[in-house]
Amino acid sequence: MINNSPATKYDIIIIGAGAAGLIAMKDLLAAGHHVCLLEASPVAGGRIATIKGEGFNEPVESGAEFIHGKLPLTQQLLKEANILYEPVAGRMISVRKGKWQEEEEQNEHWELFMHQLGELKTDMTISEFLKQYFAAPEFADLRKAVQRFAEGFDLADINKASVLSIRSEWSHENETHYRISGGYLKLIDFLLEACHQTNAAIHFNACVHKIEYNNEQIKVYTTDNREFKASKLIITVSAGVLQSGDLEFVPALTTQADAIQQLGFGDVIKILLQFKSNFWKKHSADIGFLLSDEEIPTWWTQLPAETNLLTGWLGGLKAKAKATETDDSLLLLSLQSLSSVYHLPLAVLKQELVHHKIICWHNHPYVKGGYSYNTTSSAFAKSVLSRPVNDAIFFAGEAMFDGDSQGTVEAALQSGRAAAKMVKDYLGHSSM
């Protein structure tokens, strides 16, 4: 059972009940520490946000959906929890100017682009790299393809994103991806249950707005006038929340505040459309992903599961630009995009539509965006943020992770576990 009665003093306070916060709490509780977790939302999960019911025929993912390759900690936890996952199926199909290709057409200069990228020794932004090596008119389509991929997959602003970072990531783009049967929330439930079994003190609807710290203790204040005390603090909120200034630090952060602003954090709009039938199979029976040049460019099915759900995806600066539009406007834009792709009248698609949900993560008050990407300053910023403030305040979360799998649940889990180990070491306990 969740304990909602505040204690006077804890060993450690954790802010944020997403993947990073929950695994940190699990590890710290297992080491015998007195831990309190504060979550602004009424539920755990953060950007893992599986929807069950609410008009959909099956669980659907409004946030994190895929396991991108063989990710050790994610898959270890799924094995421990006996949670099943399966490879994503279906072909990737491209539709450009209304013309269908059987598979995504690689730009004729893409191989040259990747070769030149492999020769690069000094980091720069993606836009600087394109200007330096691919500015000629014949590379116009390549530049568009690179920007489209950076924005769509990484949510990145090419004027800020590190080209060396995307070199490593894009060279592994053909890895197998997986989905969790029944939704990512199963992993969150497993971590929550592990915490509950150790008498976890978890407070939902506890939005932190101020943190006071000195050499003796930390005080954390919530917007409903509650106060929590501890000797150590782990902050796992998104980079978007950190960059917004919603968390006040007293005394104010200096070097860390600058580092936070140097992190890359992109926007995404996710569109979930449930139809009466899977009409797309009439065009091609095994569509997995569809990449187009429409306003909502990316769509995918749930293959190998046979469902009537289509998921739309708009990332990066284009998603941020549309964050002020209404759901009705975004729904119309989505149906118009599908109408152009499938050459179906808009009226037919409206009649086929049974249920929908549009998630603009930029507007989520406790997230303020999608996920992180590496800028040319991220390596330095993360090195700063990997060191605790005043030997007491630790940062964790997917944006703080400095290894592979940037912007993923795996990154959040790895970062949360690393922060917990650091805290245990500071408190004089051996790591797990």
HELIX and SHEET records of a PDB file:
HELIX    1   1 ALA A   19  ALA A   30  1                                  12    
HELIX    2   2 PRO A   72  GLU A   80  1                                   9    
HELIX    3   3 TRP A  110  GLU A  119  1                                  10    
HELIX    4   4 ILE A  126  TYR A  133  1                                   8    
HELIX    5   5 PRO A  137  PHE A  139  5                                   3    
HELIX    6   6 ALA A  140  ASP A  154  1                                  15    
HELIX    7   7 VAL A  163  TRP A  170  1                                   8    
HELIX    8   8 LEU A  185  HIS A  196  1                                  12    
HELIX    9   9 ALA A  239  SER A  244  1                                   6    
HELIX   10  10 THR A  255  GLN A  261  1                                   7    
HELIX   11  11 PHE A  279  LYS A  282  5                                   4    
HELIX   12  12 LEU A  317  ALA A  321  1                                   5    
HELIX   13  13 ASP A  327  TYR A  342  1                                  16    
HELIX   14  14 LEU A  346  GLU A  352  1                                   7    
HELIX   15  15 TRP A  361  ASN A  363  5                                   3    
HELIX   16  16 SER A  378  LEU A  385  1                                   8    
HELIX   17  17 GLU A  398  MET A  400  5                                   3    
HELIX   18  18 VAL A  409  TYR A  426  1                                  18    
SHEET    1   A 7 ALA A 201  HIS A 203  0                                        
SHEET    2   A 7 VAL A  35  LEU A  38  1                                        
SHEET    3   A 7 TYR A  10  ILE A  15  1                                        
SHEET    4   A 7 GLU A 227  ILE A 235  1                                        
SHEET    5   A 7 ILE A 218  THR A 222 -1                                        
SHEET    6   A 7 VAL A 208  TYR A 213 -1                                        
SHEET    7   A 7 GLU A 248  VAL A 250  1                                        
SHEET    1   B 5 ALA A 201  HIS A 203  0                                        
SHEET    2   B 5 VAL A  35  LEU A  38  1                                        
SHEET    3   B 5 TYR A  10  ILE A  15  1                                        
SHEET    4   B 5 GLU A 227  ILE A 235  1                                        
SHEET    5   B 5 ILE A 393  PHE A 395  1                                        
SHEET    1   C 2 THR A  50  ILE A  51  0                                        
SHEET    2   C 2 VAL A  60  GLU A  61 -1                                        
SHEET    1   D 3 PHE A  66  HIS A  68  0                                        
SHEET    2   D 3 HIS A 177  ILE A 180 -1                                        
SHEET    3   D 3 TYR A  85  PRO A  87 -1                                        
SHEET    1   E 7 LYS A  99  GLN A 101  0                                        
SHEET    2   E 7 ARG A  91  ARG A  96 -1                                        
SHEET    3   E 7 ILE A 287  SER A 292  1                                        
SHEET    4   E 7 THR A 298  TRP A 300 -1                                        
SHEET    5   E 7 LEU A 309  GLY A 315 -1                                        
SHEET    6   E 7 VAL A 268  PHE A 275 -1                                        
SHEET    7   E 7 LEU A 353  CYS A 360 -1                                        
SHEET    1   F 2 GLY A 264  PHE A 265  0                                        
SHEET    2   F 2 SER A 372  TYR A 373 -1                                        
END                                                                             
